[in-house]
Amino acid sequence: MKVLKFGGSSVANPENIKKVLAIVTKESKNQKIAVVVSAFGKTTDKLLAGANSALLDITVAKEILTTIKELHYQVIDALIFTNKKEALKTVTSLLDRLSSIYEGIFLLQELSNKTLAKVSSFGERLSSFIIANAAKELFDAAHKESRTLISTNNEYLNAQVNFKITNENITSFFNKNKHQVTVLGGFISSNISGETTTLGRGGSDFSASIYAAALNAVELQIWTDVPGMFTANPRVVKQAYPISEISYEEAMELSHFGAKVLYPPTIQPSLRKEIPIRIKNTFDPESAGTLICNNPNNSDEVKGISHIEDISLITLEGGGMIGIPGFSKRLFETLSSEKINVVFITQASSEHSICVGVYENDAAKATELLNETFNIEIEQKR
């Protein structure tokens, strides 16, 4: 069994979704597959913009909702024929429920994380349902609600997965499922009480990786709008070219330091099961893409160069640090207490200095905190 994940750009409009369905048709000829989809295009951004607008002006929220409705009805009209009436009824019901949530935000003048999770879930709930029904026009397909399979804690916007329950749910469902293709929404999940939660940044990739690991898939394919991971950012380095094969660890390093094809935590479930991950281009499906695996054939090559923008370096240095234990502990505890993320660390072998990289918008706060923490040492010229 394979798991295929398609991102927002791959399902942005009817023409792109037709390309997705052609890929799924080809991949499902000889085996069952699970298809994980993101929300259409920028729908999640629009959903959240509508929720935030509803706090101030329900009219603006309703205008945003109208643009969301237009896109989803357009896809139904272009791709669903046999069950169009039933599909429109279900989608209209979901959109009416979303409209009621916006009105509730306006009336209560309150927008909690719980409500934000519920609002943002509509993108994948709508896209997976519509794509599944479009798929039924072409081959044996079914829709399954991810919220009934992926179980999490109560962190509504960045939920932690309960893998024991989740894996049991997934294996139980797919053992009984007879359909050749199952379409599921990425990013969305639910807690033990059945309340909607979401998996945070990279959530759709994470969902796909969770399904692949639970099902012991032969391969996880992530279909996007680029032909794989590149040796450098092609927008910056014109000579950059796709990497044919790369190890899990190298892929995570490149992703951590700016390569946006993958978000590092998303591949952890597949990594633990050593499931190969292939990055493919929806708009050039014949291209080989990039294979992420345990033992790449080109392991002796430099794979790529990546970068992160908007990083500030903060250096703590002085002769008073040499041979004195605890300086690093105090530094990191200070930053951790205010939830300032340290992107990377370097330390001189002489112990004379330690340098940390933090995001630029945290730099002033971090500097102020560290000046307070090491105030006595600074005054003593240490």
N, C-alpha and C positions, 0 to 999 in steps of 0.2 A: 504493500500500500504506500502511496505517496501523499504528501500534504503540499498543496499549492497555495501560496498567499499572494493576493493582488492588492497593491496599494491604491491610495486615493487617485493618483494620476491615471492608473490603469483602468479605473472605473468612473472616470470623470464625466462621461457622456455616452449616448447610445453607440456611437461609432467605436469608441474604445472598448465598450463592453462586448461588442460583436467580436473583436479581436480576442478578448479573454475567453469567450465561449468557444472560439475556434481552437485555442490552445487546450482548453479542457477536453474538448472532443477528441483531440489527438492523444492526449495523455491518458485518457480513461478507456482506451480501446482494449487493453489487455489486463487491466487491474482496477480495483476500486480506488477512488481518491477522495480526499477531503479538501474542499476549497474554502479558504478563509479570506474574507474580503473586508476592506476598510470602507468607510463612508464615502459617498460620491464626492470627488474633488475636494473642495474646501468646506464641505457641509458642516463638519464639526466646529470650525471657526465661526461659521454663521450661526449655528445653534447657540454657542456661548455668547456671541455678540447680541443675539436676541434676548438671552436671559439677563445680561447686564443692562441692556437698553430698557427692559421691562421695569426695572427699578425706577427709572426716570420718566419714561414715556411709553405707554403701552402701544401707542400708534406706531412708533418706530419698530418695536418688536414685531408687530403684526406685518409691517412692510417687509421685514427680513424673512418672516415666516412665508410670505407670499412667494418670494424668490426660491425658497427651499421647495415649496409645493410645486412650482412650475417645472423645476428640473426633474423631480421624481415622477410627475405625471407625464413629462416628455419621454422619459425612459420607458415607462409602461406602454405608452402609445406606440413607440417605435419597436418594441421587442416582445410584447406579450399579446397574443391573439386569442388563443383557445380559452383561457380563463381570465380575460381582461376585466370582466365585470366584478368577479370575486376579488381579484388583485386590487382594483380601484377601491373596493369597499374596505378592505383591510388597511390599505395605506391611508385612506381618508380618515378612518377611525384612529389610527396612530397620530396623524397630524392634528386631528381635533383634540386629542388628549394633550399633545404638546401645547396647543393654543391655550388650553385650560390651565396648564402649568404656568405659562407666561402671565396669564391673568391673575393667578394666585400670587405670583411674585410681586406684581404691581399692587394688589390689594393689601398684602401683608407687609410690603416693603421689607422683604427679607429674602436673602439668597444664600442658603447654607451649602456646604459641600455635598450634602446628601441630595439637594435639589440639582446642583450642578452636574453631579454624576448621572442623575436621572435624565436631565436635559441632553447631555452629551451622548448618552447611549442611543438616542433615536437615530443617529446617522447610520450606525451599523445594523440596527434593527430593521430599518427601512431598506438599506442597500442589499443585505443578505436575502431578505424576503423577495425583493423584486428580481434580483439576479437568479435566485433559485427558480422562480416561476418562468423567467425567460429561458433558463436552461431546460425546463420541462418541455419546451417547444421542440427541442433538438435531440434530447437523449434522456435516459432514466436518471432523474435527479430528485432530490428532496431538500427541504429546508429544516434546519435544527437550530433552536434558540440557544446560543452559547451561555446565556445566563443560567440555564438549567444544568450545565455541565461543569463550568469553571467556578469553584467555590473559594471564597476569600474571607479575610477578616473584615473588620468594620471601617477600614480606611477607605472612604468612599472614592477619593480621587487618585490614589496611588496604592491600591489594595495589594496585600500580600497573599499569595495563593496558598491554599491548603492542598498540598499535592496528594496527600493520601486520599481525601474525599474526591478530589478532582480526577485523579487517575482511575479510581473505581467507577465514577460516573461515566467517563469517556469510554473505557473498555466495555462496560456493561451495555452502553448504547450501541456501540459499533459492532459488538458481537451479535446483536439482534437485528441490526440494520441490514436490509437486503438491497438497498439502492446502490447503483454503480457510483453515483456522485452525490456527496452531501455538502451543501453550502452552509457555512456558518459565519456569523459576524465576529470580527476580531475586536480586541480592546475591551469588550464588555464582559461582565461577570456578576455574581451576586454573593451576598454573605449568607450565613447559616439561617437567617430569618427570611431569606428570599428577597431582600432589598437590593436594588441595583447598585453595583460598584463598578469602577473602571480600573484598568491596569496601568494607567499613567503613560508617560512618554514611551514610544515604541511599542505600545500595547498590542497592536495588531500582529506585529512580528512575534511578540512574546506569546500571544495566543496560538499562533501557528506552531511555534516551537514546543509549546505545552502539548498540543495535539500530536505532533510528530513523536515526541518522547513517549507519551502514554500508549501510542499505537505501534511503537517500534517500527516506524516507517522506514522504508528503504532509502528515502531521500526527502528532504524538505527543500522545496523550491520557493524562492522569494522573487516574485515578478515585479519589476519596477520600470522606471523610464530611462534607465541607463544600462549599458551592456556589461555590468559587473563592477567589481572594485578596481580602481585605477591606481597606477603607480604614483600619482599625485593628483591634485585637484585640476581637472582639465580646463577649468575656467581661469586658472592661474598659470598653469604650465601647459603650453600648447603641445609639447611633445609627449605628454602622458598617454599611456595606453592601458588597456584592461589587463589585469593579472589573471593568468589561466588557473592557477591553483595556489592555495594559501592555507596555512594551518589555522586551527581555531584560535590559538593564542595570538598569532600575528593579526588575524582579522579583528580580534577584540582590541588590540593595541591601536591599529589604524583607525578603528571606529571611535575609540576613546579620544584620540587626538585629531578629530575633525572629519574623518571620512563618514559621510552622512548616510551611506547605503544601509548600514546596520547600526542599531543601538546596542552597545555591548551586553547588557543583561539579558537581552532577548534570546541569545543563542545558548544560554546556560543549560536549559533542559536538554537540548539536542546534543550539546557537548558532552554531558554526563553519559548519554547513551551512545556517543560516537556516531551520531547520524549525520551523513554528509549533507551539507547545505549548498545549494547552487543558486547563485544570483543571476537572474535572466532579465532580458529586455522584452517587455510586452510588445513593443513596436518593431522589434527585430528578433523574432523567436528562433530563427535559425542560427543566430550568433551563439557561440559556445558559452559565453558568460564566465563567471568565476566559480570554481568549486572550492568550498571550504571543507577540509577534511583533516584526519589525524596525521596522515603521512603524505604530504604533497610531493609530487615527483621533482619539483624544483626547489627542494628545501635548502639548497646551498646558495640561492640567489637573494639579493636584497629585494624585498617585495615592494616597498613604496615609501614615500615621504608624505607626511600629513602635518597639518598645523591647526592650531586653535587661535581664533582672533579674540581681542578684548581681554587679554590676560595681563595682570600686574604682578611683578615680582617684589616680594618683601624679604629683605635680608636682615638677619639678626647676627651681629658680629661683635667681637671684642676679645681681648686677652683673658678677661675674667671667665670665659666659657671653657677654657682649656682644662681638661681633667676634672671638671665639676659636673657630677651627674645631676640630671633632673631638668636641664634647660629645655631640651626637646619636649619633655613631658609637659612642662608649663606652657610652652608655646602652643602645642596642639590642643591641650585642654582649654586654653583661652579661646581659640578659634572654634572649637567644637561646641563650647557652651552657648555660642551665639549662632550656631548652625552655619558657620562659614566653611564652605567646601574647599579643601586643599586639592588642587588639580595635580600637582607634582612637587617633588622635594629633591633638593640636592644638598649635600653637606661636604665641606672641605675635610680632607683626611687629617688635617692638623687640628680639627675641632674648633677652629677659630671662627667659623661662620656656618650658618645654616640658612638656606634660601627656600622659600615656598612660593608657588604660583597660585594665585587666587583669581577669581573672576573680577574684572575691573570695577564692577559696581559694588563689590565688597571691600575694595582696597582701603578706602578712607576709614571705614568702620574698623577693619582689622588693625590698621596702624594705630588708631586711637586706643583700642583694647590692649595691644601689645605694649604701648608706651606706659599704660597704667600698670600692667602686670610686672614689667621690668623697671619700674620707676626708680627703685632704690639702686639697682645696678647702674642705671644711666646716670644718676646723680653722683655716684661714686666713681664715674669714669671707667667703669668696668666693661 
